[in-house]
Structure formats: C-alpha cells, structure tokens
Amino acid sequence: MTPSDIERLQTYLRRLFGSERIRIVPPPRRGLSIELAIEDETIGTVHKDVEDGETSYSIHITVLEEDLPAPRPSPAPGRVRPIR
C-alpha cells in the first residue's frame, strides 16, 4: 500500500467509526503486514487486493481470549429471566 492508500483508508475508517484513535500503521520494512491499531494497541491487519481493475481493502481483526472480560455466570437451568 502506498502512503496515499494508507491515509485515505485511515480517514475513511476514522469517519466510519467516529474515532480519531484509529491508525493504519505501515510496516517498518517492505513485506511485513500493515497493521490496524486503536491508539497504541494493534488489533488486526490490513490487506489490499486489486482484481479485474477493482481495488478493495480487507481488515482481519484478532481478539485474544486473554483480552476478553470474564464470562458472566449463566442463569440457573429452568429459570427464565423476565423481559423488562
């Protein structure tokens, strides 16, 4: 991806998600993955695809189990929570 591609995609994602904290981080050297970050935390990678004259960008987001909150306990079997 060119610096122009990165800037345009970053601008689009910031507008789409309403956050200036989104960053597209170019790799330190050619051949490495371009990263998607929120502030300083990398959350995924970005890939550019050009096929039949059309360009698209795909984003792969990775969520580690260790980053998730603890699971909430399930209600006891046979008990249904009322809808409010």
N, CA, C and O atoms as CSV, one atom per row, in Angstrom:
chain,resi,resn,atom,element,x,y,z
A,1,MET,N,N,0.847,-1.182,0.000
A,1,MET,CA,C,0.000,0.000,0.000
A,1,MET,C,C,0.885,1.234,0.000
A,1,MET,O,O,1.927,1.274,0.654
A,2,THR,N,N,0.455,2.225,-0.736
A,2,THR,CA,C,1.192,3.482,-0.789
A,2,THR,C,C,0.818,4.349,0.417
A,2,THR,O,O,-0.210,4.112,1.050
A,3,PRO,N,N,1.637,5.345,0.736
A,3,PRO,CA,C,1.262,6.274,1.813
A,3,PRO,C,C,-0.101,6.928,1.552
A,3,PRO,O,O,-0.851,7.185,2.494
A,4,SER,N,N,-0.423,7.198,0.287
A,4,SER,CA,C,-1.726,7.783,-0.053
A,4,SER,C,C,-2.859,6.802,0.258
A,4,SER,O,O,-3.891,7.199,0.800
A,5,ASP,N,N,-2.669,5.518,-0.083
A,5,ASP,CA,C,-3.673,4.486,0.241
A,5,ASP,C,C,-3.920,4.438,1.743
A,5,ASP,O,O,-5.064,4.401,2.195
A,6,ILE,N,N,-2.839,4.441,2.503
A,6,ILE,CA,C,-2.933,4.355,3.959
A,6,ILE,C,C,-3.689,5.555,4.522
A,6,ILE,O,O,-4.570,5.395,5.366
A,7,GLU,N,N,-3.352,6.738,4.063
A,7,GLU,CA,C,-4.007,7.956,4.554
A,7,GLU,C,C,-5.497,7.966,4.208
A,7,GLU,O,O,-6.327,8.309,5.049
A,8,ARG,N,N,-5.834,7.591,2.979
A,8,ARG,CA,C,-7.234,7.578,2.561
A,8,ARG,C,C,-8.043,6.555,3.347
A,8,ARG,O,O,-9.162,6.843,3.772
A,9,LEU,N,N,-7.480,5.353,3.544
A,9,LEU,CA,C,-8.180,4.316,4.292
A,9,LEU,C,C,-8.334,4.717,5.761
A,9,LEU,O,O,-9.394,4.513,6.353
A,10,GLN,N,N,-7.299,5.275,6.336
A,10,GLN,CA,C,-7.366,5.727,7.734
A,10,GLN,C,C,-8.433,6.807,7.899
A,10,GLN,O,O,-9.202,6.766,8.860
A,11,THR,N,N,-8.490,7.755,6.995
A,11,THR,CA,C,-9.504,8.812,7.037
A,11,THR,C,C,-10.903,8.215,6.952
A,11,THR,O,O,-11.798,8.608,7.700
A,12,TYR,N,N,-11.089,7.266,6.040
A,12,TYR,CA,C,-12.393,6.613,5.878
A,12,TYR,C,C,-12.795,5.881,7.156
A,12,TYR,O,O,-13.921,6.042,7.629
A,13,LEU,N,N,-11.889,5.079,7.722
A,13,LEU,CA,C,-12.214,4.310,8.930
A,13,LEU,C,C,-12.492,5.217,10.119
A,13,LEU,O,O,-13.386,4.937,10.917
A,14,ARG,N,N,-11.739,6.292,10.244
A,14,ARG,CA,C,-11.984,7.242,11.341
A,14,ARG,C,C,-13.368,7.862,11.225
A,14,ARG,O,O,-14.075,8.008,12.222
A,15,ARG,N,N,-13.753,8.227,10.007
A,15,ARG,CA,C,-15.078,8.816,9.788
A,15,ARG,C,C,-16.166,7.770,10.012
A,15,ARG,O,O,-17.173,8.055,10.662
A,16,LEU,N,N,-15.975,6.558,9.479
A,16,LEU,CA,C,-16.965,5.487,9.596
A,16,LEU,C,C,-17.237,5.131,11.056
A,16,LEU,O,O,-18.393,4.971,11.448
A,17,PHE,N,N,-16.180,5.006,11.867
A,17,PHE,CA,C,-16.333,4.595,13.260
A,17,PHE,C,C,-16.351,5.758,14.249
A,17,PHE,O,O,-16.489,5.548,15.454
A,18,GLY,N,N,-16.211,6.982,13.742
A,18,GLY,CA,C,-16.291,8.163,14.598
A,18,GLY,C,C,-15.197,8.237,15.645
A,18,GLY,O,O,-15.445,8.630,16.785
A,19,SER,N,N,-13.976,7.857,15.256
A,19,SER,CA,C,-12.880,7.871,16.223
A,19,SER,C,C,-11.562,8.261,15.560
A,19,SER,O,O,-11.135,7.650,14.580
A,20,GLU,N,N,-10.942,9.268,16.105
A,20,GLU,CA,C,-9.622,9.692,15.641
A,20,GLU,C,C,-8.513,8.800,16.198
A,20,GLU,O,O,-7.345,8.968,15.847
A,21,ARG,N,N,-8.874,7.859,17.059
A,21,ARG,CA,C,-7.881,6.963,17.668
A,21,ARG,C,C,-7.448,5.845,16.730
A,21,ARG,O,O,-6.458,5.163,16.994
A,22,ILE,N,N,-8.186,5.651,15.630
A,22,ILE,CA,C,-7.858,4.587,14.665
A,22,ILE,C,C,-6.632,5.003,13.860
A,22,ILE,O,O,-6.528,6.131,13.378
A,23,ARG,N,N,-5.702,4.046,13.733
A,23,ARG,CA,C,-4.492,4.309,12.942
A,23,ARG,C,C,-4.191,3.115,12.036
A,23,ARG,O,O,-4.357,1.961,12.431
A,24,ILE,N,N,-3.754,3.410,10.833
A,24,ILE,CA,C,-3.206,2.394,9.938
A,24,ILE,C,C,-1.697,2.563,10.020
A,24,ILE,O,O,-1.161,3.630,9.718
A,25,VAL,N,N,-1.018,1.496,10.432
A,25,VAL,CA,C,0.419,1.584,10.705
A,25,VAL,C,C,1.189,0.842,9.614
A,25,VAL,O,O,1.074,-0.376,9.482
A,26,PRO,N,N,1.982,1.594,8.827
A,26,PRO,CA,C,2.774,0.931,7.795
A,26,PRO,C,C,3.868,0.071,8.442
A,26,PRO,O,O,4.316,0.364,9.550
A,27,PRO,N,N,4.290,-0.982,7.752
A,27,PRO,CA,C,5.322,-1.848,8.328
A,27,PRO,C,C,6.681,-1.151,8.355
A,27,PRO,O,O,6.946,-0.262,7.546
A,28,PRO,N,N,7.544,-1.563,9.297
A,28,PRO,CA,C,8.869,-0.948,9.367
A,28,PRO,C,C,9.727,-1.270,8.152
A,28,PRO,O,O,10.637,-0.514,7.813
A,29,ARG,N,N,9.437,-2.402,7.488
A,29,ARG,CA,C,10.158,-2.720,6.244
A,29,ARG,C,C,9.223,-3.451,5.293
A,29,ARG,O,O,8.244,-4.070,5.710
A,30,ARG,N,N,9.538,-3.368,4.038
A,30,ARG,CA,C,8.715,-3.945,2.968
A,30,ARG,C,C,8.508,-5.447,3.195
A,30,ARG,O,O,9.420,-6.157,3.619
A,31,GLY,N,N,7.277,-5.917,2.900
A,31,GLY,CA,C,6.986,-7.331,3.001
A,31,GLY,C,C,6.282,-7.729,4.289
A,31,GLY,O,O,5.743,-8.832,4.380
A,32,LEU,N,N,6.279,-6.851,5.287
A,32,LEU,CA,C,5.591,-7.131,6.542
A,32,LEU,C,C,4.152,-6.625,6.461
A,32,LEU,O,O,3.814,-5.840,5.575
A,33,SER,N,N,3.320,-7.070,7.375
A,33,SER,CA,C,1.903,-6.695,7.375
A,33,SER,C,C,1.686,-5.243,7.776
A,33,SER,O,O,2.413,-4.688,8.602
A,34,ILE,N,N,0.669,-4.644,7.170
A,34,ILE,CA,C,0.203,-3.328,7.573
A,34,ILE,C,C,-0.774,-3.565,8.713
A,34,ILE,O,O,-1.636,-4.439,8.617
A,35,GLU,N,N,-0.651,-2.804,9.785
A,35,GLU,CA,C,-1.450,-3.053,10.977
A,35,GLU,C,C,-2.552,-2.021,11.164
A,35,GLU,O,O,-2.416,-0.860,10.777
A,36,LEU,N,N,-3.644,-2.474,11.766
A,36,LEU,CA,C,-4.733,-1.609,12.194
A,36,LEU,C,C,-4.599,-1.476,13.704
A,36,LEU,O,O,-4.519,-2.479,14.414
A,37,ALA,N,N,-4.576,-0.249,14.195
A,37,ALA,CA,C,-4.391,-0.024,15.627
A,37,ALA,C,C,-5.418,0.966,16.149
A,37,ALA,O,O,-5.909,1.830,15.423
A,38,ILE,N,N,-5.727,0.814,17.431
A,38,ILE,CA,C,-6.505,1.793,18.178
A,38,ILE,C,C,-5.515,2.351,19.189
A,38,ILE,O,O,-5.076,1.653,20.103
A,39,GLU,N,N,-5.172,3.619,19.009
A,39,GLU,CA,C,-4.093,4.243,19.765
A,39,GLU,C,C,-2.844,3.385,19.594
A,39,GLU,O,O,-2.364,3.244,18.469
A,40,ASP,N,N,-2.299,2.807,20.663
A,40,ASP,CA,C,-1.062,2.030,20.550
A,40,ASP,C,C,-1.283,0.529,20.544
A,40,ASP,O,O,-0.315,-0.232,20.555
A,41,GLU,N,N,-2.547,0.077,20.526
A,41,GLU,CA,C,-2.821,-1.357,20.548
A,41,GLU,C,C,-3.189,-1.863,19.161
A,41,GLU,O,O,-4.185,-1.439,18.575
A,42,THR,N,N,-2.377,-2.769,18.649
A,42,THR,CA,C,-2.651,-3.383,17.357
A,42,THR,C,C,-3.818,-4.348,17.513
A,42,THR,O,O,-3.817,-5.205,18.396
A,43,ILE,N,N,-4.820,-4.194,16.636
A,43,ILE,CA,C,-5.989,-5.065,16.725
A,43,ILE,C,C,-6.175,-5.930,15.480
A,43,ILE,O,O,-7.054,-6.791,15.448
A,44,GLY,N,N,-5.354,-5.705,14.458
A,44,GLY,CA,C,-5.509,-6.510,13.258
A,44,GLY,C,C,-4.564,-6.088,12.145
A,44,GLY,O,O,-3.647,-5.289,12.338
A,45,THR,N,N,-4.822,-6.654,10.974
A,45,THR,CA,C,-4.004,-6.359,9.800
A,45,THR,C,C,-4.895,-5.904,8.644
A,45,THR,O,O,-6.090,-6.195,8.603
A,46,VAL,N,N,-4.282,-5.185,7.714
A,46,VAL,CA,C,-4.989,-4.653,6.547
A,46,VAL,C,C,-4.325,-5.209,5.293
A,46,VAL,O,O,-3.099,-5.255,5.192
A,47,HIS,N,N,-5.158,-5.633,4.334
A,47,HIS,CA,C,-4.635,-6.181,3.085
A,47,HIS,C,C,-5.320,-5.490,1.914
A,47,HIS,O,O,-6.529,-5.260,1.929
A,48,LYS,N,N,-4.525,-5.164,0.903
A,48,LYS,CA,C,-5.056,-4.545,-0.311
A,48,LYS,C,C,-5.138,-5.615,-1.394
A,48,LYS,O,O,-4.218,-6.417,-1.552
A,49,ASP,N,N,-6.249,-5.623,-2.142
A,49,ASP,CA,C,-6.444,-6.584,-3.214
A,49,ASP,C,C,-6.888,-5.840,-4.467
A,49,ASP,O,O,-7.857,-5.082,-4.440
A,50,VAL,N,N,-6.176,-6.062,-5.554
A,50,VAL,CA,C,-6.555,-5.475,-6.842
A,50,VAL,C,C,-6.870,-6.633,-7.781
A,50,VAL,O,O,-6.001,-7.444,-8.100
A,51,GLU,N,N,-8.130,-6.698,-8.219
A,51,GLU,CA,C,-8.555,-7.783,-9.092
A,51,GLU,C,C,-9.500,-7.230,-10.142
A,51,GLU,O,O,-10.454,-6.521,-9.822
A,52,ASP,N,N,-9.234,-7.552,-11.374
A,52,ASP,CA,C,-10.058,-7.102,-12.501
A,52,ASP,C,C,-10.249,-5.590,-12.495
A,52,ASP,O,O,-11.332,-5.097,-12.810
A,53,GLY,N,N,-9.204,-4.861,-12.141
A,53,GLY,CA,C,-9.259,-3.408,-12.152
A,53,GLY,C,C,-9.960,-2.780,-10.962
A,53,GLY,O,O,-10.065,-1.555,-10.885
A,54,GLU,N,N,-10.443,-3.594,-10.033
A,54,GLU,CA,C,-11.111,-3.070,-8.837
A,54,GLU,C,C,-10.224,-3.290,-7.618
A,54,GLU,O,O,-9.620,-4.349,-7.451
A,55,THR,N,N,-10.161,-2.273,-6.778
A,55,THR,CA,C,-9.350,-2.331,-5.569
A,55,THR,C,C,-10.248,-2.455,-4.352
A,55,THR,O,O,-11.261,-1.765,-4.234
A,56,SER,N,N,-9.863,-3.347,-3.448
A,56,SER,CA,C,-10.585,-3.470,-2.179
A,56,SER,C,C,-9.559,-3.651,-1.060
A,56,SER,O,O,-8.415,-4.042,-1.292
A,57,TYR,N,N,-10.001,-3.357,0.145
A,57,TYR,CA,C,-9.158,-3.490,1.327
A,57,TYR,C,C,-9.887,-4.400,2.304
A,57,TYR,O,O,-11.066,-4.190,2.590
A,58,SER,N,N,-9.201,-5.398,2.811
A,58,SER,CA,C,-9.816,-6.260,3.815
A,58,SER,C,C,-9.067,-6.088,5.126
A,58,SER,O,O,-7.852,-5.891,5.154
A,59,ILE,N,N,-9.823,-6.169,6.202
A,59,ILE,CA,C,-9.266,-6.000,7.539
A,59,ILE,C,C,-9.546,-7.277,8.325
A,59,ILE,O,O,-10.685,-7.737,8.411
A,60,HIS,N,N,-8.499,-7.828,8.885
A,60,HIS,CA,C,-8.628,-9.023,9.722
A,60,HIS,C,C,-8.369,-8.587,11.159
A,60,HIS,O,O,-7.264,-8.155,11.490
A,61,ILE,N,N,-9.383,-8.700,12.013
A,61,ILE,CA,C,-9.256,-8.289,13.416
A,61,ILE,C,C,-9.086,-9.537,14.270
A,61,ILE,O,O,-9.824,-10.511,14.124
A,62,THR,N,N,-8.104,-9.494,15.161
A,62,THR,CA,C,-7.817,-10.604,16.055
A,62,THR,C,C,-8.139,-10.192,17.483
A,62,THR,O,O,-7.697,-9.140,17.946
A,63,VAL,N,N,-8.912,-11.024,18.184
A,63,VAL,CA,C,-9.230,-10.778,19.588
A,63,VAL,C,C,-8.689,-11.966,20.383
A,63,VAL,O,O,-9.081,-13.108,20.147
A,64,LEU,N,N,-7.800,-11.693,21.312
A,64,LEU,CA,C,-7.244,-12.756,22.146
A,64,LEU,C,C,-8.177,-13.049,23.317
A,64,LEU,O,O,-8.750,-12.130,23.903
A,65,GLU,N,N,-8.326,-14.301,23.651
A,65,GLU,CA,C,-9.167,-14.717,24.772
A,65,GLU,C,C,-8.766,-13.979,26.041
A,65,GLU,O,O,-9.626,-13.579,26.826
A,66,GLU,N,N,-7.465,-13.796,26.249
A,66,GLU,CA,C,-6.980,-13.148,27.476
A,66,GLU,C,C,-7.393,-11.675,27.578
A,66,GLU,O,O,-7.354,-11.097,28.665
A,67,ASP,N,N,-7.781,-11.076,26.474
A,67,ASP,CA,C,-8.211,-9.682,26.489
A,67,ASP,C,C,-9.701,-9.518,26.795
A,67,ASP,O,O,-10.155,-8.408,27.072
A,68,LEU,N,N,-10.459,-10.607,26.748
A,68,LEU,CA,C,-11.901,-10.537,26.984
A,68,LEU,C,C,-12.206,-10.470,28.480
A,68,LEU,O,O,-11.429,-10.968,29.296
A,69,PRO,N,N,-13.342,-9.851,28.843
A,69,PRO,CA,C,-13.749,-9.868,30.248
A,69,PRO,C,C,-14.129,-11.293,30.655
A,69,PRO,O,O,-14.412,-12.135,29.802
A,70,ALA,N,N,-14.134,-11.548,31.934
A,70,ALA,CA,C,-14.525,-12.866,32.436
A,70,ALA,C,C,-15.965,-13.154,32.017
A,70,ALA,O,O,-16.789,-12.242,31.962
A,71,PRO,N,N,-16.272,-14.421,31.721
A,71,PRO,CA,C,-17.648,-14.755,31.339
A,71,PRO,C,C,-18.620,-14.525,32.489
A,71,PRO,O,O,-18.277,-14.714,33.656
A,72,ARG,N,N,-19.836,-14.116,32.143
A,72,ARG,CA,C,-20.882,-13.930,33.155
A,72,ARG,C,C,-21.501,-15.282,33.452
A,72,ARG,O,O,-21.659,-16.104,32.550
A,73,PRO,N,N,-21.849,-15.518,34.695
A,73,PRO,CA,C,-22.480,-16.800,35.021
A,73,PRO,C,C,-23.839,-16.929,34.331
A,73,PRO,O,O,-24.572,-15.951,34.184
A,74,SER,N,N,-24.155,-18.142,33.917
A,74,SER,CA,C,-25.450,-18.413,33.279
A,74,SER,C,C,-26.529,-18.501,34.342
A,74,SER,O,O,-26.249,-18.892,35.475
A,75,PRO,N,N,-27.773,-18.138,33.991
A,75,PRO,CA,C,-28.867,-18.313,34.954
A,75,PRO,C,C,-29.063,-19.798,35.239
A,75,PRO,O,O,-28.719,-20.646,34.415
A,76,ALA,N,N,-29.615,-20.105,36.403
A,76,ALA,CA,C,-29.858,-21.499,36.788
A,76,ALA,C,C,-30.762,-22.161,35.758
A,76,ALA,O,O,-31.664,-21.513,35.226
A,77,PRO,N,N,-30.536,-23.447,35.467
A,77,PRO,CA,C,-31.385,-24.143,34.492
A,77,PRO,C,C,-32.861,-24.103,34.915
A,77,PRO,O,O,-33.188,-24.242,36.093
A,78,GLY,N,N,-33.721,-23.914,33.945
A,78,GLY,CA,C,-35.145,-23.902,34.214
A,78,GLY,C,C,-35.678,-22.542,34.650
A,78,GLY,O,O,-36.892,-22.351,34.731
A,79,ARG,N,N,-34.792,-21.604,34.929
A,79,ARG,CA,C,-35.244,-20.269,35.325
A,79,ARG,C,C,-35.136,-19.334,34.133
A,79,ARG,O,O,-34.111,-19.296,33.453
A,80,VAL,N,N,-36.160,-18.609,33.894
A,80,VAL,CA,C,-36.197,-17.670,32.779
A,80,VAL,C,C,-36.268,-16.274,33.352
A,80,VAL,O,O,-37.071,-15.991,34.241
A,81,ARG,N,N,-35.424,-15.409,32.835
A,81,ARG,CA,C,-35.454,-14.018,33.288
A,81,ARG,C,C,-36.596,-13.290,32.622
A,81,ARG,O,O,-36.801,-13.454,31.419
A,82,PRO,N,N,-37.352,-12.488,33.360
A,82,PRO,CA,C,-38.450,-11.733,32.744
A,82,PRO,C,C,-37.896,-10.630,31.848
A,82,PRO,O,O,-36.843,-10.056,32.127
A,83,ILE,N,N,-38.603,-10.350,30.797
A,83,ILE,CA,C,-38.228,-9.265,29.890
A,83,ILE,C,C,-38.826,-7.978,30.428
A,83,ILE,O,O,-40.008,-7.923,30.765
A,84,ARG,N,N,-38.012,-6.961,30.502
A,84,ARG,CA,C,-38.481,-5.671,31.022
A,84,ARG,C,C,-38.431,-4.616,29.962
A,84,ARG,O,O,-38.789,-3.466,30.219
